[in-house]
Amino acid sequence: MKDLPLGVDDFSEISDVDNNYYADKTHLLHKLVKSPMQYFLSRPRRFGKTLLANTLMAILEGRRDLFKGLWIDGSDYRWTPYPVIYVGNELD
């Protein structure tokens, strides 16, 4: 039986999609990264803002190994690593 990763906000911890439930929204992140538009991402408390930011950071850092089996792995995304500046609490 798959685990439901409650309270986990680091994508690398739940990227094992064979053992965890994960709603694959990487097609939307691909669209966000490829778009020339600017976006303001706002969500209520406890609705996955940190997980979304961590997933986006992993994509921009070119960590393709974390996305095996997800939509973005089979897309036309080039996986070029970009420098990411993280402003916030310490990363574990």
Residue pairs with C-beta under 8 A, 6 or more apart in sequence:
2 18
2 19
2 20
2 21
3 19
3 20
3 21
4 20
4 21
5 13
5 14
5 20
5 21
5 22
8 14
8 51
9 48
9 50
9 51
9 54
10 51
10 54
10 92
11 51
11 54
11 55
11 57
11 58
11 66
12 54
12 58
12 63
12 66
14 20
14 22
14 51
15 22
15 58
15 66
15 67
17 24
17 68
17 69
17 70
18 69
22 70
24 70
24 71
26 55
26 59
26 67
26 70
26 71
26 72
26 73
26 75
27 71
27 72
27 75
29 52
29 55
29 56
29 59
29 72
30 59
30 71
30 72
30 75
30 77
32 39
32 56
33 56
33 59
33 60
33 77
34 77
41 49
41 52
43 49
43 52
57 84
57 86
58 66
58 67
59 67
59 72
59 77
60 81
60 82
60 84
61 81
61 82
61 84
62 79
62 80
62 81
62 82
64 73
64 79
67 73
